[in-house]
Amino acid sequence: SGIPDFRSPDTGLWTKVDPMKAASIDAFLEDPIQFWSFYRHRLGSLDSAEPNAAHYALAKMEQSGHLKALVTQNIDRLHRRAGSTTIAEVHGSIETGVCLSCGRRYPHSHMVEALADPEGVPYCECGRVLKPGVIFFGEALPQDEYALAVSWAQRADVMLVAGSSLAVWPVAGLPDITMRSGGKLVILTASETPFDSRAAVRDQRPLEEILPRLAALLDA
């Protein structure tokens, strides 16, 4: 979809920007206006992105009953836009902005409107700068979303890892939960992962190539 990932050599976002300065809760709390000077570009790139063939393939697998649930670390809303419905967004989403003072949430459109001004930042009615509804470094995952992910991992016959390097905890531990519960692991990721040697299937081809083929095979 044209969105750079975080850890790929040369192209990953964190090869160009220090995540502790650009995407940590401490950085936001220290200077929320400076934080938005970076994040406005990130939000703009996510807004202009469109679901790709991999997103649509996963939605198709859910609609056909082969995929029971989807756990995503992505914050871009593209899975929902492609048609997936049973989703645990364990790193939050840009769908909302949240006030850390009063807890009020605002729709995505509120942030977009504020950021249309090159010098603008989104504010709550109480006067505090809004934080995107995504999980920053230094924050705990949303408990309800992560609990869903764990329950699905415990019941999965097969866990399909698509595109994740399995480097960020606690989500990186979900494959182990599935395998300890008797399920199998399929890893479709370009980079190496800590679980490669334990996977029943390992494929490094692009997701937009292999996932549509998998969806078609399941429907055959």
Salt bridges, closest charged atoms under 4 A:
ASP47 OD1 - ARG77 NH2 3.41
ASP47 OD1 - HIS108 NE2 2.70
GLU50 OE1 - ARG81 NH2 2.82
GLU89 OE2 - ARG80 NE 3.37
GLU95 OE1 - ARG77 NH1 3.20
GLU125 OE1 - ARG104 NH1 2.78
GLU139 OE1 - LYS131 NZ 3.21
ASP176 OD2 - ARG180 NE 2.79
ASP176 OD1 - ARG198 NH2 2.89
ASP196 OD1 - ARG202 NE 2.70
ASP203 OD2 - ARG205 NH2 2.69
GLU209 OE2 - ARG205 NH1 3.89
ASP219 OD2 - LYS60 NZ 3.84
